[in-house]
């Protein structure tokens, strides 16, 4: 029988899920690659013609904007409130200070060569724009191990491997489906030979016995692993359906996490820290960047803008402005925006995501864990194991990445003191890895809800998160005279660097159209006061 494209895609889906089918269809030419993703972004050469533009915020959106505008001949000034660039792309190394509102400052004490990605964590292979900047700017990448069946899950007071959790759930659901077929519950949906075909499929998919009972033969792991000579191996006894349903809400996302479109394997990360792409962009525009310059007012000045910034009550005038500030910051800055724009910005809550990290000997590798994510129903929600430098002496274990993955934990975890977070993480890690909690040293924590100039990871308001975006989102897509807005909150790739870069590209197209409609001689003057 001929092996058709449909048959190939069906088998590909059975093995790799929806993401694999999507990629396979694209590779076979069955899906068109969107032109914006297929073509490198570039503004018309020389289109800036010396016009002045001031960019607010040196996160990814601001840095991409500055880089592209300078290439097109604009006179660029980039203002950043912090003493660093990158925004929520923040990698911590030994000697770095961590300032958190309402909490004591921390000093990162990691050993040389170790780092902690306190914000952005991974890059999907589908994010062509940010990966394109990495390639253009010579930033080397390595695989980020996003999924490993060897990690452990801590749900409902029971610790099991990811391998057992995933396969036991498949097995129990397949068992129910097999029995439903046998009892005629699906006779309206399955006719003729389809019933037997479905029995065969769920039998293989779920590791079922001929009777339809779930009897794992090793997919979910072994109590005694197979060995040499006569050591056959003894499969783990399966979890019951009651075990699985005991904490079904918390397990739901981990079970399908790697099937999410933007979590597909392989994930990538820059060698040396997630901030390497941001700093590569910064290297291209460094003379135009002013750090430690928080925005104190955004004003209109004739046809242009006047941006007041500190310290020292300085001001800069320009023809145009790209505002790439998070809404949590922007809503507190005095401005001349219209009432509609002020209403769109006001009161948008941000997710108070929290991370914790420890330096430690790599005890997890002794258990066969080389990268991947461990999950828990406790407030720290998951563990991220380092993806590189395997078999080296020490590493950084992320003991918490709390973003409401397994429950509504972010608010409570954000409210905890540093020590309370460290204690909870040690408790969970000690349960997952008995006897190892005492090896965890030099902890640090970053709560984005308490991080100055961010105050959260990203918007939680439905106008910015729902597929059908609302009135606030639509309002911020409209320029405020010469002021154009950017940031990942103005994209459909929310919470990702890709979204920040793509929103910058969209803002730059609007800016270029505005500039083309204005004579060059109307360029504003720069005034320092």
Secondary structure, DSSP 4 states (H G I P E B T S, - for coil): ----HHHHHHHHHHHHHHHHHHHHHHHTTSSPPPHHHHS---PPTT-STT-EEEEE--SHHHHHHHHHHHHTT-EEEEE-SSSSS-TT--EEETT-EE--TTS--EE--PPTT-EEESS---EETT-HHHHHHHHHTT--EEEE----TTSEEEETTEEEEHHHHHHHHHHHHHHHHHHHHHTTTTTTT--TTHHHHHHHHHHHHHTB-TTS-B--SSTT-EEE---STT---EEPPPPPHHHHHTTHHHHHHHHHGGGSGGGPSPEEEETT-TTHHHHHHHHHHGGGEE-S--EEEEEEETTEEEEEETTTTEEEEESEEEE---HHHHTTSEE---HHHHHHHTT--B---EEEEEEEE-GGGGGT--SEEEEESSTT-EEEE--SSTT-SEEEEEEEEESSSSSS-HHHHHHS-HHHHHHHHHHHHHHHSTT-GGG-EEEEEEEGGGSTTT-SSSB-SHHHHSSS--HHHHHHHS-BTTEEE-SGGGSSSTTSHHHHHHHHHHHHHHHHHHHHTS-GGGPPPP---
